[in-house]
């Protein structure tokens, strides 16, 4: 005889299961910069991508189980291609894709049998101007959130988001945005990830891509090899210089702040010559 489990308890168990699965992944970040949208994630594999192109101005990033979010990525590409073919390419938007993913994940999550997807997805679209950029985060239960400016997801996302918030600003260059992303991802070390012997973030173990606002048609472009190494070096050099300037500004001046005094005097009050 099967045991009865209340719907509330079943949903809580599924949410805990999916949340723990996503928490075991490494954090990823997506953020705006002056020329478009930057996507950065640690990835040791050069074949299994976490970041991919979906359509002309839309990209997809995910954390969790690769086989599950790869199925979702392919389904999103099919949805975008069919929509663009039946109607117009301009009808394919990040908002429409986010809603489609929300329905798919929500339906799977609410099914009485089977397990939920252990994934978290971000769909980003670059606009003609910065105020037209869109970033959406979709969780395993189908919930969608609009993330203005930046988002961190997967792993210790709260710590990474807090670190990214301190460094993010409107109108950053690509070098500045990459520096902020790397510094925020390093915050996962403070949450205990680095204690497991994970290597330092380098061009060899990072997956980086951008949606380039200046490109007319397909805006998605991967950054790798010498170009990525150059950007990482520039961003870390700039961060080191900024830290040095901040430290110098915070140090007390060596000169005394006391006002100058007149000539010292002897015990009888007469000046010493």
Order of alpha helices (4+ residues) and beta strands (2+ residues): alpha-beta-beta-beta-beta-alpha-alpha-beta-beta-beta-beta-alpha-alpha-alpha-beta-beta-alpha
